[in-house]
Amino acid sequence: MTINTKEKLWNAKYIKVMTANFMMYFAFYILTPLLPIYLSERFGATNDVIGLVLSGYTIASLIIRPFSGFVVDSFNRKKVLVICLFLFFVFFVGYIAASTLLMFAIVRTLHGGPFGAATVANSTVAIDVLPSSRRNEGLGYYGLSNNLAMAIAPSIGIYLYKLLDDFSVLFWIALVVAFLGLLVDGTVKIPANSIVKNNGKLSLDRFFLTRAWLLAINIAMFGFCFGVLSNYLAIYSKQELGITGGTGTYFALLSIGLFSSRIEGAKALREGRLTHNAAYGMCIALIGYIMFVAWINPVGYYLSAFLIGLGNGHMYPAFLNMFISVAHHDERGTANSSILTSWDLGFGIGILLGGVVSEMVGYKAAFWMVAIENAFGVLLFFMFAGKFFVKRRIEASSF
């Protein structure tokens, strides 16, 4: 594969879109690991109820994302993006205002709608502003922006909660950061030729990229694992390991692993070695998940964070590129919504089952479930999903 390195990767539009994506995920995930504690302390919710409440946003995301992909492909992407980000920002007010568990559950569930739509719109705009010869590499870094936010934001949230012991401060921070993301994206100028009119007949493929169905199942399995980890790490560490101040450090180490993955994986993405990056990443993450639950001491605990971050940092951008590579140029929004829908499906099931299993047999059993499920995901890729992608890949020239 010939790479035109003269085309500028880090253009102003791409940097703005990537920054706004980071802010959007930061605002959402600064609350994620602490919500189980918040629901438990503020409303006296049990583990299974916590899992049910926290998985509510996934239901809304799963409903809206297939349609948002179609809308992004069919209408003015800038307007769609700004509307979605505005609604995403507004819903943070609901967390501050919710005075009962039911109100909180309703807000959390409804918030999944604009979050799901905004992530699809923003990632599709990122594709539009990237030069085609640098798209694999660019999407790798773009994927890092949300992975990095999912690692850094919980760490900052946990630190601030420990320092201030006040959840309302975190809700206000999330509100402000979401607004800043809206402002940044509002200044991005999208190329006019990026808007493709869909005059064709409606079909299932306009709402979900059916040609990537096996990749969708595979990424959902890995989303399941991260759903359990990101939502129950803090409460598991406190109850099972007696670690109260180290969860922030855990997420910080996870973010270091994500950064390291970009240094290691950039060349492979530039060269289009997507299956190589995905396989390498998922194997490292598997070691991390097993180490997390099997090696019960601080060394195993913190080392697993770095390995899981390193593995996900290789795996997710590779899968994102694989989804884009099996889509036609007028299906970019659909491809983006498909991988995000798949990830969220697994993520939400992980939250729900993690709460149920931990309530029945404890958090240790829940994390063993994660390690076993991750191993099945790796086997699926090596036996079927990798070959599935190679057969269905569309040449880059068609973009």
C-alpha positions in Angstrom: 0.0 0.0 0.0 1.3 3.4 -1.0 0.9 6.1 1.6 0.9 9.8 0.6 2.7 11.3 3.6 2.5 14.8 2.0 -1.2 15.1 2.8 -1.5 16.8 6.1 -3.0 14.6 8.9 -3.2 17.1 11.7 -5.2 19.8 10.0 -7.2 22.3 12.0 -10.6 20.8 11.3 -9.4 17.3 12.4 -7.9 18.7 15.6 -11.2 20.5 16.4 -13.3 17.4 15.8 -10.9 15.2 17.8 -10.9 17.7 20.7 -14.7 17.9 20.7 -14.9 14.1 20.7 -12.6 14.0 23.7 -14.7 16.5 25.6 -17.9 14.7 24.9 -16.6 11.4 26.2 -14.8 13.1 29.1 -18.1 14.7 30.2 -19.9 11.4 30.1 -17.2 9.2 31.7 -16.1 11.5 34.5 -19.3 10.2 36.2 -19.2 6.6 35.1 -17.2 4.8 37.8 -18.7 6.8 40.6 -22.4 6.5 39.7 -22.7 3.0 41.4 -21.4 4.6 44.6 -23.7 7.6 44.2 -26.8 5.5 43.6 -25.9 3.3 46.5 -25.2 6.2 49.0 -27.8 8.7 47.8 -30.7 6.4 47.0 -29.8 3.1 48.8 -29.9 1.2 45.5 -28.8 -2.5 45.5 -26.3 -3.9 43.0 -28.8 -5.3 40.6 -30.9 -2.1 40.6 -27.7 -0.1 40.0 -27.0 -2.3 37.0 -30.5 -1.7 35.7 -30.4 2.1 36.1 -26.9 2.5 34.6 -27.7 0.3 31.6 -30.7 2.5 30.7 -28.6 4.8 28.6 -27.6 1.9 26.4 -31.2 1.1 25.5 -31.6 4.7 24.2 -28.3 4.6 22.4 -29.2 1.3 20.7 -32.5 2.7 19.6 -31.2 6.0 18.2 -27.8 5.0 16.7 -29.0 3.0 13.6 -31.3 5.9 12.7 -28.6 8.5 13.5 -26.3 6.9 11.0 -28.9 7.2 8.3 -29.6 10.8 9.2 -25.9 11.7 9.2 -25.6 10.2 5.7 -28.7 11.9 4.3 -28.8 15.5 5.8 -26.4 18.3 6.6 -23.9 16.8 9.0 -22.9 20.1 10.6 -26.5 20.8 11.6 -27.1 17.3 12.8 -23.9 17.4 14.9 -24.7 20.7 16.6 -28.2 19.7 17.5 -27.1 16.4 19.0 -24.3 18.0 21.0 -26.7 20.7 22.3 -29.1 18.0 23.6 -26.2 16.0 25.0 -25.1 19.1 27.0 -28.6 20.0 28.2 -29.2 16.5 29.8 -26.5 17.0 32.3 -28.8 19.5 34.0 -31.1 16.5 34.7 -28.5 14.8 36.9 -28.2 17.9 39.1 -32.0 18.2 39.3 -32.9 14.5 39.9 -34.1 14.1 43.5 -35.3 10.5 43.3 -34.0 7.2 41.9 -36.7 7.1 39.3 -36.0 10.6 38.1 -32.3 9.8 37.9 -33.0 6.6 35.9 -35.2 8.5 33.5 -32.5 11.2 32.9 -29.8 8.5 32.5 -31.8 6.6 30.0 -32.9 9.6 27.9 -29.3 10.9 27.9 -28.2 7.9 25.9 -30.2 9.2 22.9 -28.2 12.4 22.1 -25.0 10.7 23.3 -25.4 7.9 20.8 -26.3 10.3 18.0 -23.6 12.8 18.7 -20.8 10.2 18.7 -22.0 8.9 15.3 -22.2 12.4 13.8 -18.8 13.5 15.2 -16.9 10.4 14.1 -18.4 10.7 10.6 -17.3 14.3 10.4 -13.8 13.2 11.3 -13.8 10.9 8.3 -14.9 13.8 6.1 -12.0 16.1 7.2 -9.3 13.5 6.9 -7.2 13.1 3.7 -8.1 9.7 2.2 -4.5 8.5 2.2 -4.1 9.1 5.9 -7.6 7.8 6.9 -6.5 4.6 8.7 -3.9 6.4 10.7 -6.2 9.4 11.4 -9.1 7.2 12.6 -6.6 5.4 14.9 -5.8 8.7 16.6 -9.4 9.7 16.6 -10.4 6.5 18.3 -7.7 7.2 20.9 -9.4 10.5 21.8 -12.5 8.7 23.2 -10.5 5.8 24.6 -8.3 8.3 26.3 -11.2 10.3 27.7 -12.7 7.0 29.0 -9.4 6.4 30.9 -8.6 9.9 32.1 -12.0 11.2 33.0 -12.8 8.5 35.6 -9.4 9.0 37.2 -10.1 12.8 37.6 -13.6 12.1 38.8 -12.4 9.7 41.5 -9.7 12.1 42.6 -12.1 15.0 42.9 -14.7 13.0 44.7 -12.1 11.8 47.2 -10.9 15.4 47.6 -14.3 17.2 47.8 -16.8 14.4 48.7 -19.4 16.2 46.6 -21.1 14.6 43.6 -22.7 17.9 42.5 -19.3 19.3 41.6 -18.7 16.4 39.2 -22.1 17.0 37.6 -21.3 20.7 37.0 -17.9 19.9 35.6 -19.5 17.4 33.1 -22.0 20.1 32.1 -19.3 22.7 31.4 -17.0 20.3 29.5 -20.0 19.2 27.3 -20.7 22.9 26.5 -17.1 23.5 25.5 -17.2 20.5 23.2 -20.3 22.0 21.6 -18.5 25.3 21.1 -15.5 23.7 19.5 -17.5 21.6 17.1 -19.6 24.6 16.2 -16.5 26.2 14.5 -15.7 23.2 12.2 -16.4 23.8 8.5 -17.3 20.5 6.7 -16.5 20.0 3.0 -19.7 20.5 1.0 -19.0 17.3 -1.0 -19.1 15.2 2.2 -22.9 15.4 2.2 -24.3 12.5 0.1 -27.9 12.5 -0.8 -29.5 9.1 -0.2 -32.1 8.8 -2.9 -32.0 5.1 -3.0 -34.5 2.7 -1.6 -34.6 2.3 2.2 -33.2 -1.1 3.4 -31.8 -2.5 6.6 -28.3 -1.8 5.3 -29.1 2.0 5.6 -29.5 1.6 9.3 -27.0 -1.1 10.2 -24.0 -2.2 8.1 -25.1 -5.8 7.6 -21.9 -6.7 5.7 -20.1 -6.2 9.0 -22.3 -8.4 11.1 -19.7 -10.7 12.4 -17.3 -7.8 13.2 -20.3 -6.3 15.1 -20.7 -9.4 17.3 -16.9 -9.5 18.0 -16.6 -5.8 19.0 -19.7 -6.2 21.2 -17.9 -8.9 23.2 -15.0 -6.6 23.9 -17.4 -3.8 24.8 -19.0 -6.1 27.3 -15.7 -6.4 29.1 -15.0 -2.7 29.3 -18.6 -2.1 30.4 -18.1 -4.2 33.5 -14.6 -2.8 34.2 -15.4 0.9 33.8 -18.6 0.8 35.9 -17.7 -1.5 38.7 -13.9 -1.0 39.2 -14.3 1.5 42.0 -16.8 -0.4 44.0 -15.0 -3.7 43.4 -11.7 -2.3 44.4 -13.3 -0.9 47.6 -15.3 -3.9 48.6 -13.1 -6.8 47.5 -9.5 -5.5 47.5 -9.7 -2.7 50.1 -8.3 -0.2 47.7 -10.0 3.1 48.1 -7.5 5.6 46.7 -6.0 3.6 43.9 -8.8 3.5 41.3 -7.8 6.9 40.0 -4.3 5.6 39.5 -5.7 2.5 37.8 -7.4 4.7 35.1 -4.3 6.8 34.8 -2.2 3.7 34.0 -4.9 2.6 31.6 -4.6 5.9 29.8 -0.8 5.5 29.6 -1.3 2.1 27.9 -3.6 3.8 25.4 -1.0 6.4 24.6 1.7 3.7 24.2 -0.6 1.8 21.8 -0.6 4.7 19.4 3.2 5.0 19.4 3.4 1.2 18.7 0.4 0.9 16.3 0.6 4.0 14.1 2.9 2.4 11.6 0.7 -0.7 11.3 -2.4 1.4 10.7 -0.6 3.5 8.1 0.3 0.3 6.3 -3.3 -1.0 6.5 -2.4 -3.9 8.7 -5.8 -3.8 10.5 -6.2 -7.5 11.5 -2.6 -7.5 12.8 -3.4 -4.5 15.1 -6.7 -5.9 16.2 -5.3 -9.4 17.0 -2.3 -8.0 18.9 -4.4 -5.7 20.9 -7.1 -8.2 21.9 -4.5 -10.7 23.1 -2.7 -8.1 25.3 -6.1 -7.0 26.8 -7.0 -10.7 27.5 -3.8 -11.0 29.5 -4.7 -7.9 31.4 -8.3 -9.0 32.3 -7.0 -12.4 33.5 -4.3 -10.7 35.5 -6.8 -8.3 37.1 -8.9 -11.1 38.6 -6.3 -13.8 39.1 -3.4 -11.9 40.5 -4.8 -10.4 43.7 -2.1 -7.9 44.8 -1.2 -4.3 43.9 1.3 -5.3 41.2 -1.2 -7.4 39.3 -3.9 -4.8 39.9 -2.0 -1.9 38.4 -0.2 -3.8 35.7 -3.5 -5.1 34.4 -4.6 -1.5 33.9 -1.6 -0.7 31.6 -2.2 -4.0 29.6 -5.9 -3.4 29.1 -5.3 0.1 28.0 -2.5 -1.0 25.6 -4.7 -3.7 24.2 -7.8 -1.6 23.7 -5.7 1.1 22.2 -4.6 -1.3 19.5 -7.9 -3.2 19.1 -10.6 -0.5 18.9 -9.1 1.8 16.2 -8.4 -1.3 14.1 -12.0 -2.4 14.3 -13.2 1.1 13.5 -11.1 1.1 10.3 -12.4 -2.4 9.5 -16.0 -1.2 9.7 -15.2 1.8 7.5 -13.3 -0.4 5.0 -16.3 -2.7 4.4 -18.6 0.3 3.8 -19.1 2.4 0.6 -18.5 6.2 0.7 -22.1 7.0 1.2 -22.3 4.6 4.2 -19.8 6.2 6.5 -22.4 7.3 9.0 -23.9 3.9 8.9 -20.6 2.3 9.5 -19.8 4.5 12.4 -23.3 4.0 14.0 -22.9 0.2 13.5 -19.6 -0.1 15.4 -20.8 2.2 18.2 -24.1 0.4 18.4 -22.3 -2.9 18.7 -19.9 -1.6 21.3 -22.7 -0.1 23.3 -24.8 -3.3 23.1 -22.0 -5.2 24.6 -21.2 -2.4 27.1 -24.8 -2.2 28.3 -25.1 -6.0 28.7 -21.9 -5.9 30.6 -23.3 -3.3 33.0 -26.5 -5.2 33.5 -25.0 -8.7 33.9 -22.2 -7.3 36.0 -24.7 -5.9 38.5 -26.8 -9.1 38.5 -23.8 -11.5 38.9 -22.2 -9.3 41.6 -25.5 -9.2 43.6 -25.8 -13.0 43.4 -22.2 -14.3 43.8 -20.0 -11.3 44.2 -17.8 -8.9 42.2 -15.0 -11.4 41.9 -17.2 -13.8 40.0 -18.4 -10.9 37.8 -14.8 -10.2 36.7 -14.0 -13.9 36.1 -17.1 -13.7 33.8 -15.4 -10.8 32.0 -12.1 -12.7 31.5 -13.8 -15.8 30.1 -16.0 -13.8 27.8 -13.0 -11.9 26.5 -11.2 -15.1 25.7 -14.2 -16.2 23.6 -14.0 -12.9 21.8 -10.4 -13.5 20.9 -11.1 -17.0 19.7 -14.0 -15.7 17.5 -11.6 -13.2 15.8 -8.8 -15.7 15.1 -11.2 -18.4 13.9 -13.7 -16.4 11.9 -13.9 -12.6 12.2 -10.5 -11.8 10.8 -11.0 -13.9 7.6 -14.6 -12.5 7.4 -13.1 -8.9 7.1 -10.5 -9.8 4.6 -13.1 -11.2 2.2 -15.5 -8.2 2.5 -13.0 -5.4 2.5 -13.6 -2.7 -0.1 -10.5 -1.2 -1.8 -9.5 2.2 -0.5 -9.9 3.7 -3.9 -13.7 3.4 -3.7 -13.7 6.0 -0.9 
